[in-house]
Amino acid sequence: MNKPTQNTRHYSGKTDLQSFPNDVPVIDDAKLWQQFKGGSETAFIKIYNENFDVLLSYGCQFSRNQELVEDCIQDVFIYLRQKRKSLGATDCIRFYLMKCMKRKLFEEIKSSNKSLSEIHQDGFQVVYSHEDFLIDRQIQKERSDQLNKALSILSRKQREAIYYFYFQSLNYSQISELLGFDHVKSARNLVYKALSMLKSAMK
């Protein structure tokens, strides 16, 4: 795969990236990230393949413009590849990428002279199945529709917090950073309140 230049908008080798065999031994994020920073193309491609779809789905929660979202993903990976040696350490690659992605997407929206109020306000309307949602492992299949309906009563930010906590397994500190809170307690309170509302709606 040819190294993308600074002015490249998309990877010329996107197909190669997606078809590259994922036979890399399973290692933890800290080691994989260190290998990537050290120049490993195998590590870079593994990170790309394992996170592209997640970032696409994540970005589309903020913008209905899928082309813009895909462009932002490519820009994020181009930047990371070019600056790999100077990047900080991380033990949670997905969180690192989501943080980069959200910042890049909001920058693009601002630079296109669009108000942040135009960001997809109905985002994080994820349809949760009873298998996926982990509030109560005893939730029966017949209650899944009731649960999905209950989610609609949450605010957009509450749904976003639930998405981070349950579906991306992020901790309160990471959620706080993604939501722009100054204190971890704010993220914890937001999640607790959302759960309380859901449980009340499920009664």
N, C-alpha and C positions, 0 to 999 in steps of 0.2 A: 504494500500500500504506500503510495506516495505521500510524503508529508505535506499537509495543507499549508499553503502560504498564508501570510497575515491577511491578505485581501480575499481569501477564499470564503465564500458564504456557506457552502456545503462541502462536506467531505467528498472528494471525487471517488473515493473508494467505499462509499456507504454500503454497497451491496457486499463487498468483501468483508466489511466489518460484521455484518449481520450473518454471513455464512461461515465466518471463521469458527472452527471447531472449539467448543467449550469443554475441552478435555484437560483444562488446567486443574491440578490438584486443589481440593478445597483448603483454603487458608483463611485466617481471620482478616478482618478489614485493615487492621493496623499494618500487618505484613504485606498485604496486597498493595496498599497505598504506598508503602515504602518501596516496593519493587517498581511500581509505576514511576515514582519520583526518581528512582535510580536509572530510568531509561528503558524499562522493559515494555516492549510493544505488546507482548502477550498479555501483560497485566492491564495495559491500557484498553485493549480490545475486550478483555473480560469485563472490565468495569463498564465500558460502553454497552456491551450486549446485555448485561444484567440490569441496567438501569434506564435504557432508552424508553421502553414502554411505560415504565413508572413515571418518568419525567414528562412524557407526552400526556398521559392521563392527568397528572398533577397540573401541568400548565393549562390544560383545557378547562380546569376548574376556575381559572381566572379569566380566560379569554376564549371566545367562541371561534377565534381566528386560528385554525389549526396550522395554517402555513406559517403564521407568525411564531407560534409555539415551537414548531419544528426548527425554524431558523434560530430561535433562541437556544435550543438544545445544542445545535451544531456549533453556535458561537461559544457556548460554555465549554464544550469539549475541545474546541480549537484553542481557546485561551488556556485551559488546563494543560494541554499538551505542550504548548509553547513555554509556559511558565512553570513546568513541573518541578524544576530544581529549586525554585524559590517558594513553593507552596508549603504551608504548615502541615503538621502531622494531624491525622484524624483516626479515630477508632470506629467511626461510623460513616462510611462513604456515602450512603444514601442521604443522610442528613446534610452532609457537606454539599452534595450535588443539588439537593432541593433548595438549600439556602442560596446557592449561586444562581439557580434557575429562577427563583422568585425575584431576586434582585435584578437580574438581566431583563426579565419580562416587564417588570415595572418601569425600568429605564427606557425600554423600547416604546412602551405605551406613552410615557411622558414626552419622549423625543418626537413622537408622531403628532404632537399637539392635541392629544386626546386627554380628557379629564380622567383622573383616577376613578371618578364616579361611574365611568363607562365600563369599568371592570365587571365581569360577569357576576352580578349580584345573586344569582340563583345557583352559584357554584356549590360544589360539595353536596349535591343532591344525589349521593351515591345510593344505589339500591342495595341494601344489606340483606343477605340471606340469613336464615337462622344458623347456618353452619359458620358463617363468617363472623357474626357479631358475638362478642365475648362478655357482655354485661352479666349474663347468667347462662351458664352452660346447660341449664335444665330447660331453657326455652324450647318449647315444642314447635314442630313444623307449622302447625295450624295457627301459631301466634306470629309468624314471620310477617304476614301482611299488616297486622296490628302494629308491629314494631316499626315497619317502614313508614306507616302513616304517622306514628309518633315522632319520627325524626323530622317531619316537615314543620313541626312547631318550633324547632330550634332556630336561633338566629344563624346567619351565615358564619359568623366567627365561631359559634359553638359547634357547628357542623365541622368546620375546619379543624378545630381542636380535637374533636372525636376522631376525625380522619387520621390525624397525626398519632394520636395515642393508641388507637386500636388497630389501625390498618398499616401503619408504618412503624409501630412499636417504638416510638420516640419517647424520651423521658421528659419530665416537666421543664427541665432547663432548656432542652432543645426546642420544645414547643413554645416556650416563652420567647426564645430568640426569633423563631420564625414568625411569631405573631407581633413582634416588636414591643413586647412588654419589658418594663424595667426590672421587674421582680418575678422570680420563679413562682412565688405565691399566687400571683395573678393568673398564671396558667393553670395551676392546681385548682384554684377556686372556680375557674371557668369550666374545667372538665367536670368537677364535682357537681356544679349547678346543672350542667347539661344532663348528666346522668340522673340527677334527682328529678328533673323534668320528664325524662324518658320513663323512668320507673313509675312516676305518678300517672303518666298517660297510659301506661301498660296495665294499670290496675283494673 
